[in-house]
Amino acid sequence: MKFVDEALIHVHAGNGGNGCVSFRREKFIPFGGPDGGDGGDGGSVWLLADENLNTLVDFRHQRVFRAQRGQNGMGRQMSGRGGEDCVIRVPVGTEVIATETGEPLGDLTAHGQRLRVAAGGHGGRGNVHFKSSVNRAPRRATPGSEGESRELKLELKLLADVGLLGFPNAGKSTFIRAVSAATPRVADYPFTTLHPHLGVVRIETDSSFVVADIPGLIEGAAEGAGLGIQFLKHLGRTRLLLHVVDMAPQDGGDPAQQVRAIEAELARFDPRLLERPRWLLLNKADVLDESERGARARGIVDALDWAAPWFVISAATRAGTWEVCLAAQRFFDAQRAVRERAQADAADRRFAADGADAEGA
């Protein structure tokens, strides 16, 4: 199935039902008075995150969604039935943007999370609400209000812990094949990966993380060159970037210069990506002699003045790939420990504050 990560849809909430003008007419009750009921509320439009979906391809076939309108009010003070909501299932990781204003309406990042994107109209009031001592037979009722209608842009951003960066043919797809069960296409020509792939790296029974293979970037990607910014945005949710570099490019290119080119594209697209932890994976070590391998790696690292962790690997033979995964898991475990300590400290501060307030009272 083709990966689709953007879609435009139109949503229309249901209108509220109209209020009713009615009078009670029964034998032996000459002055029954008004008894018109209220209209029902219109249905709303909701988005529901569903982990069983992974693309927005369905929205290429259906773009308009409507909720049910509310039923009109009836006599005997009977209110109309409310309209049924329209629930639209979307993949986890979908960001919702109002196209008219460009305002982000929400981000669905967990299975089962719901977001109301169009509110249904309110039902009108029946004439029973307008009776008074001076107007005992009101012939007035209010119509239901209109439901919201809007155009929405849906953007799917992958939820991954690790994002793979690098030029085409740097070996990203081979790496994700080596460390997970993902099976992206691998070939000896550029842009074999045409859409992102996710792979789960399982370290132990309760230790795992998700890797996203982002299609190869080239100079000018931030302006749309190559596969463009349609995939750069997927890096925004990752916690760690692994920059895969071909140690010995067949075209004789400079690996250090390739790293700088990707860094420039990240800076143009979103400078915050450069602040994210980023490790260097010097790939295709198997094509070099052991004596040449160390000198080549050290030369690249020195040329970049690289201070972050770096690894010499061969994704094709899987040499060094498991060490990278273990280091990544330790990195995530340390992050989780920091978050848990911060949460515990915050809870302790709240507990102490509550105790002080109790003593003061």
FINU-586702 format. One record per residue (C-alpha): residue number from 1; residue in three letters; x, y, z. Coordinates in nm, 3 decimals. Each point is the difference from the previous one (the first is absolute). Example, Ala and Ser with C-alpha at 12.3 -4.5 7.8 and 13.67 -1.06 7.14 Angstrom:
REM FINU-586702
<num=1, residuo=ALA, px=1.230, py=-0.450, pz=0.780> .
<num=2, residuo=SER, px=0.137, py=0.344, pz=-0.066> .
***
This chain:
REM FINU-586702
<num=1, residuo=MET, px=0.000, py=0.000, pz=0.000> .
<num=2, residuo=LYS, px=0.128, py=0.346, pz=-0.086> .
<num=3, residuo=PHE, px=0.096, py=0.211, pz=0.301> .
<num=4, residuo=VAL, px=-0.218, py=0.308, pz=0.023> .
<num=5, residuo=ASP, px=0.081, py=0.250, pz=0.270> .
<num=6, residuo=GLU, px=-0.215, py=0.303, pz=-0.091> .
<num=7, residuo=ALA, px=-0.368, py=0.040, pz=-0.077> .
<num=8, residuo=LEU, px=-0.261, py=0.275, pz=-0.030> .
<num=9, residuo=ILE, px=-0.351, py=-0.071, pz=0.124> .
<num=10, residuo=HIS, px=-0.321, py=0.198, pz=0.048> .
<num=11, residuo=VAL, px=-0.203, py=-0.057, pz=0.315> .
<num=12, residuo=HIS, px=-0.355, py=0.118, pz=0.065> .
<num=13, residuo=ALA, px=-0.162, py=-0.030, pz=0.339> .
<num=14, residuo=GLY, px=-0.376, py=-0.048, pz=0.016> .
<num=15, residuo=ASN, px=-0.236, py=0.296, pz=0.038> .
<num=16, residuo=GLY, px=-0.217, py=0.021, pz=0.307> .
<num=17, residuo=GLY, px=-0.368, py=-0.089, pz=-0.036> .
<num=18, residuo=ASN, px=-0.258, py=0.278, pz=0.000> .
<num=19, residuo=GLY, px=-0.219, py=0.074, pz=0.299> .
<num=20, residuo=CYS, px=-0.370, py=-0.082, pz=-0.033> .
<num=21, residuo=VAL, px=-0.303, py=0.228, pz=0.021> .
<num=22, residuo=SER, px=-0.281, py=-0.213, pz=0.140> .
<num=23, residuo=PHE, px=-0.296, py=0.033, pz=0.236> .
<num=24, residuo=ARG, px=-0.159, py=-0.258, pz=0.219> .
<num=25, residuo=ARG, px=-0.345, py=-0.083, pz=-0.133> .
<num=26, residuo=GLU, px=-0.194, py=-0.257, pz=0.196> .
<num=27, residuo=LYS, px=-0.365, py=-0.045, pz=0.079> .
<num=28, residuo=PHE, px=-0.109, py=0.172, pz=0.321> .
<num=29, residuo=ILE, px=0.326, py=0.198, pz=0.014> .
<num=30, residuo=PRO, px=-0.092, py=0.327, pz=-0.170> .
<num=31, residuo=PHE, px=0.317, py=0.186, pz=0.094> .
<num=32, residuo=GLY, px=0.269, py=-0.258, pz=-0.049> .
<num=33, residuo=GLY, px=0.271, py=0.253, pz=-0.080> .
<num=34, residuo=PRO, px=0.320, py=-0.036, pz=-0.203> .
<num=35, residuo=ASP, px=0.174, py=-0.337, pz=-0.002> .
<num=36, residuo=GLY, px=0.254, py=0.025, pz=-0.285> .
<num=37, residuo=GLY, px=0.320, py=-0.195, pz=0.072> .
<num=38, residuo=ASP, px=0.362, py=0.086, pz=-0.069> .
<num=39, residuo=GLY, px=0.198, py=-0.112, pz=-0.300> .
<num=40, residuo=GLY, px=0.281, py=-0.253, pz=0.046> .
<num=41, residuo=ASP, px=0.365, py=0.096, pz=-0.017> .
<num=42, residuo=GLY, px=0.187, py=-0.078, pz=-0.319> .
<num=43, residuo=GLY, px=0.269, py=-0.264, pz=-0.002> .
<num=44, residuo=SER, px=0.366, py=0.099, pz=0.022> .
<num=45, residuo=VAL, px=0.294, py=-0.123, pz=-0.206> .
<num=46, residuo=TRP, px=0.278, py=-0.177, pz=0.191> .
<num=47, residuo=LEU, px=0.337, py=-0.141, pz=-0.096> .
<num=48, residuo=LEU, px=0.100, py=-0.325, pz=0.170> .
<num=49, residuo=ALA, px=0.360, py=-0.123, pz=0.008> .
<num=50, residuo=ASP, px=0.022, py=-0.366, pz=-0.101> .
<num=51, residuo=GLU, px=0.329, py=-0.193, pz=0.025> .
<num=52, residuo=ASN, px=-0.126, py=-0.245, pz=-0.264> .
<num=53, residuo=LEU, px=0.031, py=0.266, pz=-0.270> .
<num=54, residuo=ASN, px=0.334, py=0.115, pz=-0.135> .
<num=55, residuo=THR, px=-0.080, py=0.223, pz=-0.298> .
<num=56, residuo=LEU, px=-0.248, py=0.268, pz=-0.103> .
<num=57, residuo=VAL, px=-0.066, py=-0.169, pz=-0.333> .
<num=58, residuo=ASP, px=-0.372, py=-0.050, pz=0.069> .
<num=59, residuo=PHE, px=-0.053, py=0.376, pz=-0.011> .
<num=60, residuo=ARG, px=0.090, py=0.002, pz=-0.368> .
<num=61, residuo=HIS, px=-0.332, py=-0.173, pz=-0.066> .
<num=62, residuo=GLN, px=-0.221, py=0.173, pz=0.256> .
<num=63, residuo=ARG, px=0.063, py=0.362, pz=0.082> .
<num=64, residuo=VAL, px=-0.338, py=0.125, pz=0.130> .
<num=65, residuo=PHE, px=-0.141, py=-0.107, pz=0.335> .
<num=66, residuo=ARG, px=-0.333, py=0.106, pz=0.146> .
<num=67, residuo=ALA, px=-0.157, py=-0.053, pz=0.340> .
<num=68, residuo=GLN, px=-0.376, py=-0.043, pz=0.037> .
<num=69, residuo=ARG, px=-0.224, py=0.303, pz=0.064> .
<num=70, residuo=GLY, px=-0.216, py=0.018, pz=0.308> .
<num=71, residuo=GLN, px=-0.368, py=-0.091, pz=-0.022> .
<num=72, residuo=ASN, px=-0.257, py=0.280, pz=0.022> .
<num=73, residuo=GLY, px=-0.196, py=0.044, pz=0.322> .
<num=74, residuo=MET, px=-0.353, py=-0.137, pz=0.026> .
<num=75, residuo=GLY, px=-0.322, py=0.064, pz=0.187> .
<num=76, residuo=ARG, px=-0.070, py=-0.118, pz=0.352> .
<num=77, residuo=GLN, px=0.337, py=0.151, pz=0.096> .
<num=78, residuo=MET, px=0.186, py=-0.278, pz=-0.174> .
<num=79, residuo=SER, px=0.357, py=0.094, pz=-0.090> .
<num=80, residuo=GLY, px=0.151, py=-0.115, pz=-0.327> .
<num=81, residuo=ARG, px=0.262, py=-0.271, pz=-0.004> .
<num=82, residuo=GLY, px=0.361, py=0.116, pz=-0.014> .
<num=83, residuo=GLY, px=0.195, py=-0.071, pz=-0.318> .
<num=84, residuo=GLU, px=0.257, py=-0.278, pz=-0.003> .
<num=85, residuo=ASP, px=0.363, py=0.101, pz=0.010> .
<num=86, residuo=CYS, px=0.229, py=-0.073, pz=-0.292> .
<num=87, residuo=VAL, px=0.317, py=-0.176, pz=0.118> .
<num=88, residuo=ILE, px=0.295, py=-0.008, pz=-0.242> .
<num=89, residuo=ARG, px=0.280, py=-0.245, pz=0.072> .
<num=90, residuo=VAL, px=0.353, py=0.126, pz=-0.069> .
<num=91, residuo=PRO, px=0.347, py=-0.147, pz=0.067> .
<num=92, residuo=VAL, px=0.177, py=0.070, pz=0.327> .
<num=93, residuo=GLY, px=0.235, py=0.294, pz=-0.059> .
<num=94, residuo=THR, px=-0.244, py=0.210, pz=-0.204> .
<num=95, residuo=GLU, px=0.021, py=0.376, pz=0.040> .
<num=96, residuo=VAL, px=-0.312, py=0.201, pz=-0.087> .
<num=97, residuo=ILE, px=0.021, py=0.352, pz=-0.149> .
<num=98, residuo=ALA, px=-0.279, py=0.239, pz=-0.097> .
<num=99, residuo=THR, px=0.084, py=0.104, pz=-0.356> .
<num=100, residuo=GLU, px=-0.173, py=0.340, pz=0.017> .
<num=101, residuo=THR, px=0.210, py=0.128, pz=0.289> .
<num=102, residuo=GLY, px=0.293, py=-0.241, pz=0.004> .
<num=103, residuo=GLU, px=-0.078, py=-0.056, pz=0.367> .
<num=104, residuo=PRO, px=0.088, py=-0.344, pz=0.140> .
<num=105, residuo=LEU, px=-0.311, py=-0.148, pz=0.158> .
<num=106, residuo=GLY, px=0.160, py=-0.298, pz=0.166> .
<num=107, residuo=ASP, px=0.238, py=-0.292, pz=-0.014> .
<num=108, residuo=LEU, px=-0.116, py=-0.360, pz=0.036> .
<num=109, residuo=THR, px=0.293, py=-0.185, pz=0.151> .
<num=110, residuo=ALA, px=-0.162, py=-0.288, pz=0.191> .
<num=111, residuo=HIS, px=-0.233, py=-0.283, pz=-0.097> .
<num=112, residuo=GLY, px=-0.359, py=0.086, pz=0.085> .
<num=113, residuo=GLN, px=0.061, py=0.374, pz=0.030> .
<num=114, residuo=ARG, px=-0.291, py=0.209, pz=-0.129> .
<num=115, residuo=LEU, px=-0.013, py=0.354, pz=-0.136> .
<num=116, residuo=ARG, px=-0.314, py=0.195, pz=-0.085> .
<num=117, residuo=VAL, px=0.063, py=0.192, pz=-0.320> .
<num=118, residuo=ALA, px=-0.352, py=0.130, pz=-0.071> .
<num=119, residuo=ALA, px=-0.267, py=0.065, pz=0.264> .
<num=120, residuo=GLY, px=-0.362, py=-0.076, pz=-0.073> .
<num=121, residuo=GLY, px=-0.261, py=0.276, pz=0.007> .
<num=122, residuo=HIS, px=-0.225, py=0.054, pz=0.300> .
<num=123, residuo=GLY, px=-0.365, py=-0.088, pz=-0.022> .
<num=124, residuo=GLY, px=-0.254, py=0.281, pz=-0.016> .
<num=125, residuo=ARG, px=-0.240, py=0.069, pz=0.284> .
<num=126, residuo=GLY, px=-0.368, py=-0.083, pz=-0.022> .
<num=127, residuo=ASN, px=-0.279, py=0.248, pz=0.077> .
<num=128, residuo=VAL, px=-0.050, py=-0.148, pz=0.347> .
<num=129, residuo=HIS, px=0.301, py=0.209, pz=0.108> .
<num=130, residuo=PHE, px=-0.159, py=0.328, pz=-0.107> .
<num=131, residuo=LYS, px=-0.326, py=-0.006, pz=0.197> .
<num=132, residuo=SER, px=-0.044, py=0.268, pz=0.263> .
<num=133, residuo=SER, px=-0.273, py=0.169, pz=0.197> .
<num=134, residuo=VAL, px=-0.057, py=0.246, pz=-0.283> .
<num=135, residuo=ASN, px=0.054, py=-0.243, pz=-0.289> .
<num=136, residuo=ARG, px=-0.178, py=-0.323, pz=0.072> .
<num=137, residuo=ALA, px=-0.012, py=-0.119, pz=-0.360> .
<num=138, residuo=PRO, px=0.343, py=0.073, pz=-0.148> .
<num=139, residuo=ARG, px=0.036, py=-0.085, pz=-0.367> .
<num=140, residuo=ARG, px=0.375, py=0.028, pz=0.010> .
<num=141, residuo=ALA, px=0.271, py=-0.262, pz=-0.017> .
<num=142, residuo=THR, px=0.368, py=0.026, pz=-0.088> .
<num=143, residuo=PRO, px=0.172, py=-0.188, pz=-0.282> .
<num=144, residuo=GLY, px=0.295, py=-0.225, pz=0.068> .
<num=145, residuo=SER, px=0.344, py=0.145, pz=-0.048> .
<num=146, residuo=GLU, px=0.227, py=-0.118, pz=-0.280> .
<num=147, residuo=GLY, px=0.273, py=-0.252, pz=0.066> .
<num=148, residuo=GLU, px=0.361, py=0.090, pz=-0.067> .
<num=149, residuo=SER, px=0.147, py=-0.065, pz=-0.342> .
<num=150, residuo=ARG, px=0.369, py=0.019, pz=-0.079> .
<num=151, residuo=GLU, px=0.276, py=-0.131, pz=-0.219> .
<num=152, residuo=LEU, px=0.272, py=-0.191, pz=0.181> .
<num=153, residuo=LYS, px=0.350, py=-0.101, pz=-0.095> .
<num=154, residuo=LEU, px=0.111, py=-0.329, pz=0.150> .
<num=155, residuo=GLU, px=0.373, py=-0.063, pz=0.031> .
<num=156, residuo=LEU, px=0.134, py=-0.334, pz=0.113> .
<num=157, residuo=LYS, px=0.329, py=0.017, pz=0.186> .
<num=158, residuo=LEU, px=0.163, py=-0.326, pz=0.092> .
<num=159, residuo=LEU, px=0.029, py=-0.081, pz=0.368> .
<num=160, residuo=ALA, px=0.352, py=-0.138, pz=0.029> .
<num=161, residuo=ASP, px=0.273, py=0.017, pz=0.263> .
<num=162, residuo=VAL, px=0.286, py=-0.003, pz=-0.251> .
<num=163, residuo=GLY, px=0.020, py=0.167, pz=-0.341> .
<num=164, residuo=LEU, px=0.257, py=-0.105, pz=-0.261> .
<num=165, residuo=LEU, px=0.163, py=0.281, pz=-0.196> .
<num=166, residuo=GLY, px=0.231, py=-0.015, pz=-0.296> .
<num=167, residuo=PHE, px=0.054, py=0.038, pz=-0.371> .
<num=168, residuo=PRO, px=-0.162, py=-0.250, pz=-0.239> .
<num=169, residuo=ASN, px=0.185, py=-0.333, pz=0.000> .
<num=170, residuo=ALA, px=0.170, py=0.073, pz=0.333> .
<num=171, residuo=GLY, px=-0.137, py=-0.329, pz=0.131> .
<num=172, residuo=LYS, px=-0.299, py=0.109, pz=0.211> .
<num=173, residuo=SER, px=-0.233, py=-0.266, pz=-0.138> .
<num=174, residuo=THR, px=0.263, py=-0.267, pz=0.046> .
<num=175, residuo=PHE, px=0.051, py=0.113, pz=0.360> .
<num=176, residuo=ILE, px=-0.368, py=-0.018, pz=0.089> .
<num=177, residuo=ARG, px=-0.017, py=-0.346, pz=-0.162> .
<num=178, residuo=ALA, px=0.295, py=-0.108, pz=0.213> .
<num=179, residuo=VAL, px=-0.144, py=0.113, pz=0.334> .
<num=180, residuo=SER, px=-0.373, py=-0.059, pz=-0.044> .
<num=181, residuo=ALA, px=-0.257, py=-0.201, pz=-0.193> .
<num=182, residuo=ALA, px=-0.071, py=0.286, pz=-0.242> .
<num=183, residuo=THR, px=0.062, py=-0.080, pz=-0.366> .
<num=184, residuo=PRO, px=0.056, py=0.323, pz=-0.193> .
<num=185, residuo=ARG, px=0.117, py=-0.024, pz=-0.358> .
<num=186, residuo=VAL, px=0.377, py=-0.018, pz=-0.047> .
<num=187, residuo=ALA, px=0.180, py=0.058, pz=-0.331> .
<num=188, residuo=ASP, px=0.314, py=0.161, pz=-0.138> .
<num=189, residuo=TYR, px=-0.167, py=0.312, pz=-0.138> .
<num=190, residuo=PRO, px=-0.128, py=0.317, pz=0.172> .
<num=191, residuo=PHE, px=-0.346, py=0.047, pz=0.151> .
<num=192, residuo=THR, px=-0.088, py=-0.366, pz=0.038> .
<num=193, residuo=THR, px=-0.198, py=0.100, pz=0.311> .
<num=194, residuo=LEU, px=-0.300, py=0.199, pz=-0.118> .
<num=195, residuo=HIS, px=-0.189, py=0.011, pz=0.327> .
<num=196, residuo=PRO, px=0.100, py=-0.030, pz=0.367> .
<num=197, residuo=HIS, px=0.031, py=-0.338, pz=0.165> .
<num=198, residuo=LEU, px=-0.035, py=-0.078, pz=0.369> .
<num=199, residuo=GLY, px=0.189, py=-0.279, pz=0.172> .
<num=200, residuo=VAL, px=-0.019, py=-0.117, pz=0.360> .
<num=201, residuo=VAL, px=0.337, py=-0.078, pz=0.158> .
<num=202, residuo=ARG, px=-0.049, py=-0.243, pz=0.289> .
<num=203, residuo=ILE, px=0.287, py=-0.011, pz=0.248> .
<num=204, residuo=GLU, px=-0.164, py=-0.202, pz=0.277> .
<num=205, residuo=THR, px=-0.352, py=-0.107, pz=0.092> .
<num=206, residuo=ASP, px=-0.091, py=0.342, pz=0.138> .
<num=207, residuo=SER, px=0.254, py=0.211, pz=-0.188> .
<num=208, residuo=SER, px=-0.061, py=0.114, pz=-0.354> .
<num=209, residuo=PHE, px=-0.013, py=0.313, pz=-0.213> .
<num=210, residuo=VAL, px=-0.127, py=0.100, pz=-0.344> .
<num=211, residuo=VAL, px=0.227, py=0.104, pz=-0.289> .
<num=212, residuo=ALA, px=-0.123, py=0.202, pz=-0.299> .
<num=213, residuo=ASP, px=0.181, py=-0.035, pz=-0.330> .
<num=214, residuo=ILE, px=-0.044, py=0.345, pz=-0.157> .
<num=215, residuo=PRO, px=0.049, py=0.009, pz=-0.381> .
<num=216, residuo=GLY, px=0.337, py=0.134, pz=-0.112> .
<num=217, residuo=LEU, px=0.057, py=0.373, pz=0.011> .
<num=218, residuo=ILE, px=0.206, py=0.211, pz=-0.238> .
<num=219, residuo=GLU, px=0.112, py=0.361, pz=-0.011> .
<num=220, residuo=GLY, px=-0.304, py=0.224, pz=-0.048> .
<num=221, residuo=ALA, px=-0.237, py=-0.242, pz=0.175> .
<num=222, residuo=ALA, px=-0.129, py=0.278, pz=0.226> .
<num=223, residuo=GLU, px=-0.118, py=0.180, pz=-0.315> .
<num=224, residuo=GLY, px=-0.155, py=-0.316, pz=-0.145> .
<num=225, residuo=ALA, px=0.288, py=-0.154, pz=-0.196> .
<num=226, residuo=GLY, px=0.014, py=-0.377, pz=-0.024> .
<num=227, residuo=LEU, px=-0.273, py=-0.139, pz=0.223> .
<num=228, residuo=GLY, px=-0.017, py=0.340, pz=0.167> .
<num=229, residuo=ILE, px=-0.152, py=0.115, pz=0.324> .
<num=230, residuo=GLN, px=-0.283, py=-0.254, pz=-0.015> .
<num=231, residuo=PHE, px=0.223, py=-0.234, pz=0.201> .
<num=232, residuo=LEU, px=0.220, py=0.245, pz=0.193> .
<num=233, residuo=LYS, px=-0.300, py=0.076, pz=0.222> .
<num=234, residuo=HIS, px=-0.005, py=-0.359, pz=0.126> .
<num=235, residuo=LEU, px=0.320, py=0.070, pz=0.193> .
<num=236, residuo=GLY, px=-0.188, py=0.242, pz=0.226> .
<num=237, residuo=ARG, px=-0.127, py=-0.274, pz=0.234> .
<num=238, residuo=THR, px=0.322, py=-0.198, pz=0.036> .
<num=239, residuo=ARG, px=0.212, py=0.010, pz=0.316> .
<num=240, residuo=LEU, px=0.329, py=-0.110, pz=-0.158> .
<num=241, residuo=LEU, px=0.140, py=0.044, pz=-0.350> .
<num=242, residuo=LEU, px=0.243, py=-0.248, pz=-0.150> .
<num=243, residuo=HIS, px=0.196, py=0.156, pz=-0.286> .
<num=244, residuo=VAL, px=0.106, py=-0.279, pz=-0.235> .
<num=245, residuo=VAL, px=0.304, py=0.081, pz=-0.216> .
<num=246, residuo=ASP, px=0.169, py=-0.205, pz=-0.271> .
<num=247, residuo=MET, px=0.367, py=-0.020, pz=0.105> .
<num=248, residuo=ALA, px=0.117, py=-0.065, pz=-0.355> .
<num=249, residuo=PRO, px=-0.241, py=0.148, pz=-0.256> .
<num=250, residuo=GLN, px=0.039, py=-0.155, pz=-0.346> .
<num=251, residuo=ASP, px=-0.021, py=0.344, pz=-0.160> .
<num=252, residuo=GLY, px=0.302, py=0.116, pz=0.199> .
<num=253, residuo=GLY, px=-0.203, py=0.250, pz=0.201> .
<num=254, residuo=ASP, px=0.111, py=0.137, pz=0.336> .
<num=255, residuo=PRO, px=-0.199, py=-0.162, pz=0.286> .
<num=256, residuo=ALA, px=0.062, py=0.297, pz=0.229> .
<num=257, residuo=GLN, px=-0.136, py=0.235, pz=-0.264> .
<num=258, residuo=GLN, px=-0.310, py=-0.217, pz=-0.037> .
<num=259, residuo=VAL, px=-0.062, py=0.027, pz=0.375> .
<num=260, residuo=ARG, px=0.028, py=0.378, pz=-0.017> .
<num=261, residuo=ALA, px=-0.241, py=0.011, pz=-0.294> .
<num=262, residuo=ILE, px=-0.265, py=-0.191, pz=0.197> .
<num=263, residuo=GLU, px=0.060, py=0.225, pz=0.302> .
<num=264, residuo=ALA, px=-0.062, py=0.303, pz=-0.219> .
<num=265, residuo=GLU, px=-0.332, py=-0.147, pz=-0.120> .
<num=266, residuo=LEU, px=-0.106, py=-0.068, pz=0.360> .
<num=267, residuo=ALA, px=0.088, py=0.356, pz=0.098> .
<num=268, residuo=ARG, px=-0.203, py=0.141, pz=-0.288> .
<num=269, residuo=PHE, px=-0.301, py=-0.220, pz=0.072> .
<num=270, residuo=ASP, px=-0.004, py=0.024, pz=0.380> .
<num=271, residuo=PRO, px=0.307, py=0.114, pz=0.199> .
<num=272, residuo=ARG, px=-0.132, py=-0.184, pz=0.306> .
<num=273, residuo=LEU, px=0.085, py=-0.331, pz=-0.171> .
<num=274, residuo=LEU, px=0.370, py=0.084, pz=0.032> .
<num=275, residuo=GLU, px=-0.045, py=0.029, pz=0.376> .
<num=276, residuo=ARG, px=-0.133, py=-0.355, pz=0.019> .
<num=277, residuo=PRO, px=0.244, py=-0.278, pz=0.101> .
<num=278, residuo=ARG, px=0.166, py=-0.126, pz=-0.318> .
<num=279, residuo=TRP, px=0.246, py=-0.285, pz=-0.033> .
<num=280, residuo=LEU, px=0.224, py=-0.079, pz=-0.294> .
<num=281, residuo=LEU, px=-0.007, py=-0.346, pz=-0.161> .
<num=282, residuo=LEU, px=0.295, py=-0.052, pz=-0.233> .
<num=283, residuo=ASN, px=-0.138, py=-0.273, pz=-0.222> .
<num=284, residuo=LYS, px=0.139, py=-0.244, pz=-0.259> .
<num=285, residuo=ALA, px=0.310, py=-0.077, pz=0.202> .
<num=286, residuo=ASP, px=0.007, py=-0.343, pz=-0.167> .
<num=287, residuo=VAL, px=0.123, py=0.150, pz=-0.329> .
<num=288, residuo=LEU, px=0.318, py=0.129, pz=0.166> .
<num=289, residuo=ASP, px=0.304, py=-0.183, pz=0.131> .
<num=290, residuo=GLU, px=0.027, py=-0.015, pz=0.377> .
<num=291, residuo=SER, px=0.308, py=0.222, pz=-0.004> .
<num=292, residuo=GLU, px=-0.170, py=0.258, pz=-0.223> .
<num=293, residuo=ARG, px=-0.331, py=-0.011, pz=0.189> .
<num=294, residuo=GLY, px=0.121, py=0.163, pz=0.322> .
<num=295, residuo=ALA, px=0.195, py=0.274, pz=-0.176> .
<num=296, residuo=ARG, px=-0.294, py=0.085, pz=-0.228> .
<num=297, residuo=ALA, px=-0.242, py=0.015, pz=0.293> .
<num=298, residuo=ARG, px=0.231, py=0.217, pz=0.209> .
<num=299, residuo=GLY, px=0.054, py=0.235, pz=-0.295> .
<num=300, residuo=ILE, px=-0.376, py=0.052, pz=-0.046> .
<num=301, residuo=VAL, px=-0.058, py=0.058, pz=0.372> .
<num=302, residuo=ASP, px=0.289, py=0.245, pz=0.025> .
<num=303, residuo=ALA, px=-0.110, py=0.189, pz=-0.312> .
<num=304, residuo=LEU, px=-0.346, py=0.046, pz=0.153> .
<num=305, residuo=ASP, px=0.138, py=0.074, pz=0.347> .
<num=306, residuo=TRP, px=-0.263, py=-0.249, pz=0.115> .
<num=307, residuo=ALA, px=-0.063, py=-0.005, pz=0.375> .
<num=308, residuo=ALA, px=-0.307, py=-0.227, pz=0.015> .
<num=309, residuo=PRO, px=0.019, py=-0.382, pz=0.001> .
<num=310, residuo=TRP, px=0.107, py=-0.164, pz=-0.325> .
<num=311, residuo=PHE, px=0.021, py=-0.362, pz=-0.119> .
<num=312, residuo=VAL, px=0.170, py=-0.189, pz=-0.278> .
<num=313, residuo=ILE, px=-0.244, py=-0.256, pz=-0.139> .
<num=314, residuo=SER, px=-0.083, py=-0.219, pz=-0.296> .
<num=315, residuo=ALA, px=-0.374, py=-0.023, pz=-0.041> .
<num=316, residuo=ALA, px=0.043, py=-0.261, pz=-0.275> .
<num=317, residuo=THR, px=0.188, py=-0.242, pz=0.231> .
<num=318, residuo=ARG, px=-0.169, py=0.136, pz=0.317> .
<num=319, residuo=ALA, px=0.339, py=0.069, pz=0.155> .
<num=320, residuo=GLY, px=-0.033, py=0.266, pz=0.270> .
<num=321, residuo=THR, px=-0.377, py=0.042, pz=-0.043> .
<num=322, residuo=TRP, px=-0.093, py=-0.174, pz=0.326> .
<num=323, residuo=GLU, px=0.239, py=0.227, pz=0.196> .
<num=324, residuo=VAL, px=-0.185, py=0.301, pz=-0.145> .
<num=325, residuo=CYS, px=-0.335, py=-0.144, pz=0.111> .
<num=326, residuo=LEU, px=0.125, py=-0.071, pz=0.351> .
<num=327, residuo=ALA, px=0.137, py=0.354, pz=0.031> .
<num=328, residuo=ALA, px=-0.331, py=0.143, pz=-0.124> .
<num=329, residuo=GLN, px=-0.196, py=-0.205, pz=0.257> .
<num=330, residuo=ARG, px=0.230, py=0.123, pz=0.278> .
<num=331, residuo=PHE, px=-0.059, py=0.355, pz=-0.122> .
<num=332, residuo=PHE, px=-0.379, py=-0.043, pz=0.015> .
<num=333, residuo=ASP, px=0.019, py=-0.169, pz=0.340> .
<num=334, residuo=ALA, px=0.200, py=0.294, pz=0.135> .
<num=335, residuo=GLN, px=-0.255, py=0.245, pz=-0.142> .
<num=336, residuo=ARG, px=-0.284, py=-0.194, pz=0.162> .
<num=337, residuo=ALA, px=0.181, py=-0.002, pz=0.335> .
<num=338, residuo=VAL, px=0.044, py=0.377, pz=-0.016> .
<num=339, residuo=ARG, px=-0.371, py=0.047, pz=-0.078> .
<num=340, residuo=GLU, px=-0.103, py=-0.231, pz=0.283> .
<num=341, residuo=ARG, px=0.224, py=0.184, pz=0.248> .
<num=342, residuo=ALA, px=-0.144, py=0.333, pz=-0.111> .
<num=343, residuo=GLN, px=-0.355, py=-0.131, pz=0.041> .
<num=344, residuo=ALA, px=0.081, py=-0.138, pz=0.345> .
<num=345, residuo=ASP, px=0.156, py=0.330, pz=0.107> .
<num=346, residuo=ALA, px=-0.304, py=0.190, pz=-0.126> .
<num=347, residuo=ALA, px=-0.231, py=-0.236, pz=0.191> .
<num=348, residuo=ASP, px=0.206, py=0.049, pz=0.316> .
<num=349, residuo=ARG, px=-0.021, py=0.378, pz=-0.037> .
<num=350, residuo=ARG, px=-0.378, py=-0.017, pz=-0.044> .
<num=351, residuo=PHE, px=-0.032, py=-0.227, pz=0.303> .
<num=352, residuo=ALA, px=0.213, py=0.237, pz=0.211> .
<num=353, residuo=ALA, px=-0.202, py=0.301, pz=-0.116> .
<num=354, residuo=ASP, px=-0.328, py=-0.174, pz=0.085> .
<num=355, residuo=GLY, px=0.135, py=-0.087, pz=0.345> .
<num=356, residuo=ALA, px=0.107, py=0.359, pz=0.063> .
<num=357, residuo=ASP, px=-0.344, py=0.126, pz=-0.104> .
<num=358, residuo=ALA, px=-0.165, py=-0.249, pz=0.235> .
<num=359, residuo=GLU, px=0.215, py=0.113, pz=0.293> .
<num=360, residuo=GLY, px=-0.071, py=0.363, pz=-0.076> .
<num=361, residuo=ALA, px=-0.373, py=-0.066, pz=-0.001> .
***
